[in-house]
Amino acid sequence: MAETMVVYSNGDYAIIAMYSVPDDAWYLELDLVRNQRTLVTAVVPDEDPAREPTVCFDPHGRHLDIPCEVMRWFIDRVEEEIRTSRAWMQLRPELVEVIHRLRQEYQGAVDDEDFPPVLAQVRAAVPGTDVPAVLAGAFGRNPDGTTDGPEVV
């Protein structure tokens, strides 16, 4: 499970983001740094369009006031994750179906040597104008095989 951490400007809070392969979801945790305590967890599924993102609070934890600006910071990060992880789910239903099938078949990644036949398969399945959106949604790649950002391992 890859993990990244971003600390809030005052150093008291941090967001830890990690991907859970068994859950096919991103987990974002708002942590109180000094106590190493998770206050809020957001779960953003990125494989199944039927699963909705959720936010969970620790029902057994003691009451703790979280500053409004910190919650905004956390929710903004969760919204960004939803937008980037689930953008493909807003496409036309037939494209969502193709992307979902490709993500399941190739587990969200395709090697460089396997990319040309996969590209041919996508071009045969969808109109040419939709190829970039399908490749981006299924693999985070452009039709030329490049990615727009760093690869998450």
ChimeraX commands (.cxc) that place a marker at each C-alpha (Angstrom):
marker #1 position 0.00,0.00,0.00 radius 0.5
marker #1 position 1.62,3.28,-1.14 radius 0.5
marker #1 position 1.22,6.13,1.31 radius 0.5
marker #1 position 1.70,9.89,1.17 radius 0.5
marker #1 position 1.43,12.43,3.96 radius 0.5
marker #1 position 0.72,16.16,3.82 radius 0.5
marker #1 position 1.01,18.23,6.99 radius 0.5
marker #1 position -1.24,21.20,7.71 radius 0.5
marker #1 position 0.52,24.57,7.99 radius 0.5
marker #1 position 0.42,24.66,11.81 radius 0.5
marker #1 position 1.89,21.15,12.03 radius 0.5
marker #1 position -0.91,19.84,14.27 radius 0.5
marker #1 position -2.78,17.91,11.58 radius 0.5
marker #1 position -1.84,15.72,8.64 radius 0.5
marker #1 position -3.62,13.96,5.80 radius 0.5
marker #1 position -2.37,10.49,5.07 radius 0.5
marker #1 position -3.47,9.10,1.70 radius 0.5
marker #1 position -3.08,5.45,0.83 radius 0.5
marker #1 position -4.48,3.06,-1.75 radius 0.5
marker #1 position -5.98,-0.26,-0.69 radius 0.5
marker #1 position -5.80,-2.79,-3.52 radius 0.5
marker #1 position -8.21,-5.28,-1.86 radius 0.5
marker #1 position -10.79,-2.49,-1.43 radius 0.5
marker #1 position -10.12,-0.78,-4.79 radius 0.5
marker #1 position -10.24,2.50,-2.92 radius 0.5
marker #1 position -8.22,5.47,-1.75 radius 0.5
marker #1 position -8.23,6.07,1.99 radius 0.5
marker #1 position -7.58,9.60,3.21 radius 0.5
marker #1 position -7.12,10.01,6.95 radius 0.5
marker #1 position -7.13,13.28,8.86 radius 0.5
marker #1 position -4.75,12.70,11.74 radius 0.5
marker #1 position -3.93,14.63,14.89 radius 0.5
marker #1 position -0.14,14.52,14.66 radius 0.5
marker #1 position 0.81,14.89,18.32 radius 0.5
marker #1 position -1.43,12.00,19.42 radius 0.5
marker #1 position -0.98,9.90,16.27 radius 0.5
marker #1 position -4.75,9.63,16.21 radius 0.5
marker #1 position -6.98,9.31,13.15 radius 0.5
marker #1 position -9.92,11.71,13.47 radius 0.5
marker #1 position -11.71,11.25,10.14 radius 0.5
marker #1 position -11.35,8.74,7.31 radius 0.5
marker #1 position -12.63,9.25,3.78 radius 0.5
marker #1 position -12.95,6.24,1.48 radius 0.5
marker #1 position -12.95,6.97,-2.26 radius 0.5
marker #1 position -13.64,3.84,-4.37 radius 0.5
marker #1 position -12.11,4.17,-7.82 radius 0.5
marker #1 position -13.05,0.92,-9.53 radius 0.5
marker #1 position -16.77,0.39,-9.08 radius 0.5
marker #1 position -19.08,3.21,-10.21 radius 0.5
marker #1 position -21.84,1.83,-7.95 radius 0.5
marker #1 position -19.80,2.43,-4.76 radius 0.5
marker #1 position -20.00,5.97,-3.43 radius 0.5
marker #1 position -17.31,7.81,-1.47 radius 0.5
marker #1 position -17.90,7.93,2.30 radius 0.5
marker #1 position -16.57,9.80,5.33 radius 0.5
marker #1 position -16.30,8.05,8.69 radius 0.5
marker #1 position -15.66,9.37,12.19 radius 0.5
marker #1 position -14.40,7.22,15.05 radius 0.5
marker #1 position -17.61,6.52,17.02 radius 0.5
marker #1 position -15.63,5.30,20.03 radius 0.5
marker #1 position -13.17,8.19,20.14 radius 0.5
marker #1 position -13.48,11.01,22.62 radius 0.5
marker #1 position -14.96,14.30,21.50 radius 0.5
marker #1 position -12.43,16.58,19.85 radius 0.5
marker #1 position -12.96,19.97,18.28 radius 0.5
marker #1 position -11.47,20.22,14.79 radius 0.5
marker #1 position -10.98,23.77,13.47 radius 0.5
marker #1 position -13.20,24.64,10.53 radius 0.5
marker #1 position -10.21,25.56,8.34 radius 0.5
marker #1 position -8.68,22.12,8.96 radius 0.5
marker #1 position -11.94,20.37,7.99 radius 0.5
marker #1 position -12.14,22.52,4.84 radius 0.5
marker #1 position -8.55,21.58,4.01 radius 0.5
marker #1 position -9.38,17.88,4.47 radius 0.5
marker #1 position -12.66,18.00,2.53 radius 0.5
marker #1 position -10.99,19.94,-0.30 radius 0.5
marker #1 position -8.39,17.16,-0.55 radius 0.5
marker #1 position -11.14,14.51,-0.50 radius 0.5
marker #1 position -13.03,16.37,-3.24 radius 0.5
marker #1 position -9.85,16.52,-5.33 radius 0.5
marker #1 position -9.36,12.77,-4.88 radius 0.5
marker #1 position -12.97,12.12,-5.90 radius 0.5
marker #1 position -12.55,14.33,-8.96 radius 0.5
marker #1 position -9.31,12.73,-10.10 radius 0.5
marker #1 position -10.10,9.11,-9.16 radius 0.5
marker #1 position -13.68,9.05,-10.35 radius 0.5
marker #1 position -13.78,11.55,-13.24 radius 0.5
marker #1 position -14.14,8.71,-15.74 radius 0.5
marker #1 position -17.38,7.66,-14.02 radius 0.5
marker #1 position -19.02,10.87,-15.28 radius 0.5
marker #1 position -18.56,9.87,-18.92 radius 0.5
marker #1 position -21.32,8.33,-21.03 radius 0.5
marker #1 position -22.52,4.96,-19.64 radius 0.5
marker #1 position -21.11,2.96,-22.55 radius 0.5
marker #1 position -17.65,4.47,-21.96 radius 0.5
marker #1 position -17.88,3.84,-18.21 radius 0.5
marker #1 position -18.63,0.20,-19.02 radius 0.5
marker #1 position -15.58,-0.08,-21.31 radius 0.5
marker #1 position -13.29,1.62,-18.77 radius 0.5
marker #1 position -14.59,-0.51,-15.90 radius 0.5
marker #1 position -13.97,-3.69,-17.94 radius 0.5
marker #1 position -10.45,-2.56,-18.89 radius 0.5
marker #1 position -9.61,-1.62,-15.29 radius 0.5
marker #1 position -10.77,-5.04,-14.12 radius 0.5
marker #1 position -8.99,-6.92,-16.89 radius 0.5
marker #1 position -5.67,-5.05,-16.61 radius 0.5
marker #1 position -5.94,-4.04,-12.94 radius 0.5
marker #1 position -5.55,-0.35,-13.82 radius 0.5
marker #1 position -2.13,-0.65,-15.47 radius 0.5
marker #1 position -0.69,-1.88,-18.73 radius 0.5
marker #1 position 3.02,-2.38,-19.50 radius 0.5
marker #1 position 4.63,-0.38,-22.29 radius 0.5
marker #1 position 5.09,-3.47,-24.45 radius 0.5
marker #1 position 1.41,-4.41,-24.01 radius 0.5
marker #1 position 0.13,-0.89,-24.68 radius 0.5
marker #1 position -0.05,-1.03,-28.53 radius 0.5
marker #1 position -2.45,-4.02,-28.64 radius 0.5
marker #1 position -4.54,-2.52,-25.84 radius 0.5
marker #1 position -4.68,0.78,-27.74 radius 0.5
marker #1 position -5.88,-1.12,-30.84 radius 0.5
marker #1 position -8.54,-2.84,-28.70 radius 0.5
marker #1 position -9.76,0.51,-27.35 radius 0.5
marker #1 position -9.80,2.08,-30.82 radius 0.5
marker #1 position -11.95,-0.82,-32.05 radius 0.5
marker #1 position -14.38,-0.47,-29.14 radius 0.5
marker #1 position -15.02,3.29,-28.97 radius 0.5
marker #1 position -15.24,6.26,-31.34 radius 0.5
marker #1 position -11.89,7.95,-32.00 radius 0.5
marker #1 position -12.84,11.11,-30.13 radius 0.5
marker #1 position -13.42,9.04,-26.98 radius 0.5
marker #1 position -10.12,7.12,-27.08 radius 0.5
marker #1 position -8.17,9.69,-24.97 radius 0.5
marker #1 position -10.84,9.74,-22.23 radius 0.5
marker #1 position -11.04,5.93,-22.14 radius 0.5
marker #1 position -7.25,5.53,-21.93 radius 0.5
marker #1 position -7.01,8.20,-19.23 radius 0.5
marker #1 position -9.82,6.62,-17.21 radius 0.5
marker #1 position -8.59,3.05,-17.56 radius 0.5
marker #1 position -4.82,3.52,-17.30 radius 0.5
marker #1 position -4.00,7.19,-16.74 radius 0.5
marker #1 position -2.35,7.25,-20.19 radius 0.5
marker #1 position -2.57,9.30,-23.35 radius 0.5
marker #1 position -2.96,7.69,-26.80 radius 0.5
marker #1 position 0.81,8.08,-27.35 radius 0.5
marker #1 position 1.39,5.97,-24.21 radius 0.5
marker #1 position 2.60,8.82,-21.99 radius 0.5
marker #1 position 1.11,9.77,-18.63 radius 0.5
marker #1 position 0.17,13.26,-17.49 radius 0.5
marker #1 position 1.78,12.91,-14.11 radius 0.5
marker #1 position 3.90,10.74,-11.89 radius 0.5
marker #1 position 2.95,7.10,-11.73 radius 0.5
marker #1 position 1.62,5.88,-8.38 radius 0.5
marker #1 position 3.23,2.62,-7.36 radius 0.5
marker link #1:1,2 radius 0.2
marker link #1:2,3 radius 0.2
marker link #1:3,4 radius 0.2
marker link #1:4,5 radius 0.2
marker link #1:5,6 radius 0.2
marker link #1:6,7 radius 0.2
marker link #1:7,8 radius 0.2
marker link #1:8,9 radius 0.2
marker link #1:9,10 radius 0.2
marker link #1:10,11 radius 0.2
marker link #1:11,12 radius 0.2
marker link #1:12,13 radius 0.2
marker link #1:13,14 radius 0.2
marker link #1:14,15 radius 0.2
marker link #1:15,16 radius 0.2
marker link #1:16,17 radius 0.2
marker link #1:17,18 radius 0.2
marker link #1:18,19 radius 0.2
marker link #1:19,20 radius 0.2
marker link #1:20,21 radius 0.2
marker link #1:21,22 radius 0.2
marker link #1:22,23 radius 0.2
marker link #1:23,24 radius 0.2
marker link #1:24,25 radius 0.2
marker link #1:25,26 radius 0.2
marker link #1:26,27 radius 0.2
marker link #1:27,28 radius 0.2
marker link #1:28,29 radius 0.2
marker link #1:29,30 radius 0.2
marker link #1:30,31 radius 0.2
marker link #1:31,32 radius 0.2
marker link #1:32,33 radius 0.2
marker link #1:33,34 radius 0.2
marker link #1:34,35 radius 0.2
marker link #1:35,36 radius 0.2
marker link #1:36,37 radius 0.2
marker link #1:37,38 radius 0.2
marker link #1:38,39 radius 0.2
marker link #1:39,40 radius 0.2
marker link #1:40,41 radius 0.2
marker link #1:41,42 radius 0.2
marker link #1:42,43 radius 0.2
marker link #1:43,44 radius 0.2
marker link #1:44,45 radius 0.2
marker link #1:45,46 radius 0.2
marker link #1:46,47 radius 0.2
marker link #1:47,48 radius 0.2
marker link #1:48,49 radius 0.2
marker link #1:49,50 radius 0.2
marker link #1:50,51 radius 0.2
marker link #1:51,52 radius 0.2
marker link #1:52,53 radius 0.2
marker link #1:53,54 radius 0.2
marker link #1:54,55 radius 0.2
marker link #1:55,56 radius 0.2
marker link #1:56,57 radius 0.2
marker link #1:57,58 radius 0.2
marker link #1:58,59 radius 0.2
marker link #1:59,60 radius 0.2
marker link #1:60,61 radius 0.2
marker link #1:61,62 radius 0.2
marker link #1:62,63 radius 0.2
marker link #1:63,64 radius 0.2
marker link #1:64,65 radius 0.2
marker link #1:65,66 radius 0.2
marker link #1:66,67 radius 0.2
marker link #1:67,68 radius 0.2
marker link #1:68,69 radius 0.2
marker link #1:69,70 radius 0.2
marker link #1:70,71 radius 0.2
marker link #1:71,72 radius 0.2
marker link #1:72,73 radius 0.2
marker link #1:73,74 radius 0.2
marker link #1:74,75 radius 0.2
marker link #1:75,76 radius 0.2
marker link #1:76,77 radius 0.2
marker link #1:77,78 radius 0.2
marker link #1:78,79 radius 0.2
marker link #1:79,80 radius 0.2
marker link #1:80,81 radius 0.2
marker link #1:81,82 radius 0.2
marker link #1:82,83 radius 0.2
marker link #1:83,84 radius 0.2
marker link #1:84,85 radius 0.2
marker link #1:85,86 radius 0.2
marker link #1:86,87 radius 0.2
marker link #1:87,88 radius 0.2
marker link #1:88,89 radius 0.2
marker link #1:89,90 radius 0.2
marker link #1:90,91 radius 0.2
marker link #1:91,92 radius 0.2
marker link #1:92,93 radius 0.2
marker link #1:93,94 radius 0.2
marker link #1:94,95 radius 0.2
marker link #1:95,96 radius 0.2
marker link #1:96,97 radius 0.2
marker link #1:97,98 radius 0.2
marker link #1:98,99 radius 0.2
marker link #1:99,100 radius 0.2
marker link #1:100,101 radius 0.2
marker link #1:101,102 radius 0.2
marker link #1:102,103 radius 0.2
marker link #1:103,104 radius 0.2
marker link #1:104,105 radius 0.2
marker link #1:105,106 radius 0.2
marker link #1:106,107 radius 0.2
marker link #1:107,108 radius 0.2
marker link #1:108,109 radius 0.2
marker link #1:109,110 radius 0.2
marker link #1:110,111 radius 0.2
marker link #1:111,112 radius 0.2
marker link #1:112,113 radius 0.2
marker link #1:113,114 radius 0.2
marker link #1:114,115 radius 0.2
marker link #1:115,116 radius 0.2
marker link #1:116,117 radius 0.2
marker link #1:117,118 radius 0.2
marker link #1:118,119 radius 0.2
marker link #1:119,120 radius 0.2
marker link #1:120,121 radius 0.2
marker link #1:121,122 radius 0.2
marker link #1:122,123 radius 0.2
marker link #1:123,124 radius 0.2
marker link #1:124,125 radius 0.2
marker link #1:125,126 radius 0.2
marker link #1:126,127 radius 0.2
marker link #1:127,128 radius 0.2
marker link #1:128,129 radius 0.2
marker link #1:129,130 radius 0.2
marker link #1:130,131 radius 0.2
marker link #1:131,132 radius 0.2
marker link #1:132,133 radius 0.2
marker link #1:133,134 radius 0.2
marker link #1:134,135 radius 0.2
marker link #1:135,136 radius 0.2
marker link #1:136,137 radius 0.2
marker link #1:137,138 radius 0.2
marker link #1:138,139 radius 0.2
marker link #1:139,140 radius 0.2
marker link #1:140,141 radius 0.2
marker link #1:141,142 radius 0.2
marker link #1:142,143 radius 0.2
marker link #1:143,144 radius 0.2
marker link #1:144,145 radius 0.2
marker link #1:145,146 radius 0.2
marker link #1:146,147 radius 0.2
marker link #1:147,148 radius 0.2
marker link #1:148,149 radius 0.2
marker link #1:149,150 radius 0.2
marker link #1:150,151 radius 0.2
marker link #1:151,152 radius 0.2
marker link #1:152,153 radius 0.2
view
